[in-house]
Amino acid sequence: MEKVEWAWVVMGKPEQMSQWRSHWKAFYSKLHIINNQPGDTYGQAGSNRYFEFSGYLEAIDLFQTEGPFILCNDTWFKTHNMSLWTLLLQRFLRNSPKADDIFGDLRTELSNFIEKPSPYLSSWIFFIPNREILEQFRNCLQNAIREAVVADFSKEYLDYVEDWIRPKNPFYGWHIQSNQIESIERKRRCIYIEHRWNAWLLKEGFELCSFGSTQKYLYGLVRIIDRLQTRLFAWGLHPFA
């Protein structure tokens, strides 16, 4: 098994990080932590200029090996099931493919917008096989951030994003209900970047692949539990934390 160089983007130290380290110490060669919480001394201070996305750029600058690499943020501990994801990813790493593809949490959703590709990789976790692909991956992210700042998108897409951020249906949309303009704007910008990043990766010819491509039943279970956990989180319940 080839060990992976792993980087986290966090907002303060996750309570379960010590447990995570004990489960993963045999699987990573180096570990980097970008902490976007101002004044927090855990890990390396991040700028938080573009939230987890600027954190990813800063984490990529810390990578020292030729790969493979994993980039991840701390929603691992909040809206994803840590135990099931550990099982899925450790199986994946034991049999990681040699192809120059980017792997992650693949979402296939109907989309009528050129701004949002389908399928796409959710931006909370990525597996990048080598440094050459990593550099292209970084360039695509930088392009997506530039586009998101301008946000010159169709009205239909902007309306779709607004409906996701402020859903009328409690079983749909963002898992945090907020009336704070700053929080809403942050989430809106993050959605723009996530979608455009995937669009740039596809434009550059990458195949976006699922961690569950060879573990379909386990991945199906993970996605069901994740969706349940996200909805419970939205209602203020944390049974898996």
WOZIRA-V861742 format. One record per pair of residues at least 12 apart in sequence whose C-alpha atoms are under 7 Angstrom apart, sorted by the first residue. I is the first residue (numbers start at 1). J is the second residue. Records with the same first field share a line. If there is no record, write none. Layout:
I->J / J
//
This chain:
1->93 / 94
3->27 / 28 / 29
4->27 / 28 / 29 / 67 / 68 / 69 / 70
5->28 / 29 / 30 / 31 / 67 / 68 / 69 / 70
6->28 / 30 / 31 / 32 / 69 / 70 / 71
7->31 / 32 / 33 / 59 / 70 / 71 / 72
8->32 / 33 / 34 / 71 / 72 / 73
9->33 / 34 / 35 / 52 / 55 / 56 / 72 / 73 / 74
10->34 / 35 / 36 / 73 / 74
11->35 / 36 / 37
12->35 / 37 / 40 / 42
13->42
32->59
34->46 / 55 / 59
36->48
52->73
56->71
57->138
66->130 / 131
67->129 / 130 / 131
68->128 / 129 / 130
69->127 / 128 / 129
70->126 / 127 / 128
71->125 / 126 / 127
72->124 / 125 / 126
73->124 / 125
75->124
79->226 / 229 / 230
80->226 / 229
81->225 / 226
84->222
92->211
100->129
101->206 / 207 / 208 / 209
102->126 / 127 / 128 / 207 / 208 / 209
103->126 / 127 / 128 / 208 / 209 / 210 / 211
104->121 / 125 / 126 / 127 / 209 / 210 / 211
105->121 / 122 / 125 / 210 / 211
106->119 / 120 / 121 / 122 / 209 / 210
107->119 / 120 / 121 / 122
108->120
113->157
115->195 / 196
116->195 / 196
117->195 / 198 / 199
120->198 / 208
121->198 / 208
123->194
140->197 / 200 / 201
141->197
144->193 / 196 / 197
145->193
148->189 / 192 / 193
161->188
171->231
175->230 / 231 / 233 / 234
176->234
//
